[in-house]
């Protein structure tokens, strides 16, 4: 690996430089309007042998392992933050896009590559399968702080979180068809349903076990609870894959279960996993950038062919697949066009493109370079214009209010108490009331209010404003009563505020 070429000190320094580069790149990506993954990949290329020549890295197997590990962490973090009430409303269309849509996209892109280039039919279909799915890392990052309408964001996030199993299944099945004589396509079909079923079932079971364990096990340090959650994420992938299920689907389902459960140390777990997911994302894309050789990637044949395939994917295959997948579902033409445009490709196709290399398939390097170029094109063209397209199509929702204050959200495990964050809005019944007039359950006290990023010390005469972040200290046994009180007070606007209400 890397340490073979460097001493330990040099390896650690190089790792620090890569992380520094990734962190500063992430800071400026939104300002420049360029998706972070593009800049992470460019950092890898810069450090690689065709750049500054600091690192020579060509181990596709190691890149594949790192990529799968990072994707597990990213999927887990995305699932933790996904509200079930939001996803439930778009579950059917999202699953249709994640299965039927991926299949249609793969077939159309595969047939196009067969007609345009000198690939066999199976190699062409393999290429289509590799680029057929949208990417969770790219989609989660692109939508995180953009004010896209809730329905659109939920559909895209649920699709990207659940479509990896179809892409992985198609890729591995086609590799098996290419490498193993006598393999039957019809035998592979029930395998897909088995993988999906096992992924869902094991994900639900381990998600419930994880939630129960986090709440009931008393650990010596609160810092161990986030690590316990990560252990469950990795275990879910490993167990599900071991029994023949879809590990990625299992991880996403488990994260949904955990994220929508009552959790001790909830905020510590969420904050740790968010930071860990950023680190995994930086590491993954930098490694993938190191793996590619720009001299080969930006050669005239790869660029020309990759551009043609990108046009087929973005302009033809993806829109057709979206429109057919969403027939007779409650989506307007504008919404379907936006979903088509926001179907970003990212790490998953690149990681899947390493599988043919590891298996030693003919033309595997050409496939990898084409996939890489298509991903760069998709991320650069589509990823940098999502907000603009949403605005032009009038699919922009309310501005996302993200607290940037420094109050530490804590669960006091031994004291059996927790600090709850709740954001008010124009429809909240408590807005306009003074604290002394609001009836909270016993043992529930507002400890602080954040208004316009400033801390306000609450007292009886303090009036609650729309957009305030309330921090309420409550004993665990009264937490449900507080939740019911807050939900009751916003009942009339529940449909509008599911995503903006309390974070329990």
ABEGO torsion letter per residue (X at the ends): XAAAABBAAAAAAAAAAAAAAAAAAAAAAAAAGBBAAAAAAAAAAAABAABAGABBBABAAAAAAAAAAAAAAAAAAAAAABBAAAAAAAAAAAAAAAAAAAAAAAAAAAAAAAAABBBBAAAAAAAAAAAABBBAAAAAAAAAABBBBAAAAAAAAAAAAAAAAAAAAAAAAAAAAAABBGBBAAAAAAAAAAAAAAAAAAAAAAAAAAAAAAAABBBABAAAAAAAAAAAAAAAAAAAAAAGBBAAAAAAAAAAAAAABBBBGAAAAAAAAAAAAAAAAAAAAAAAAAABBAAAAABAAAAAAAAAAAAAAAAAAAAAAAAAAABGBBBBAAAAAAAAAABBBBAAAAAAAAAAAAAGBBGAAAAAAAAAAAAAAAAAAAAAAAAAAAAAAGABBBBBBBBABABBBBBBAAAGBBBBBBBBBAABAABGBBAAABBBBBGBBBABBBBGGBBBBBBAABBBBBGBBBBBBBBAAAAAAAAAAAAAAAAAAAAAAAAABBBX
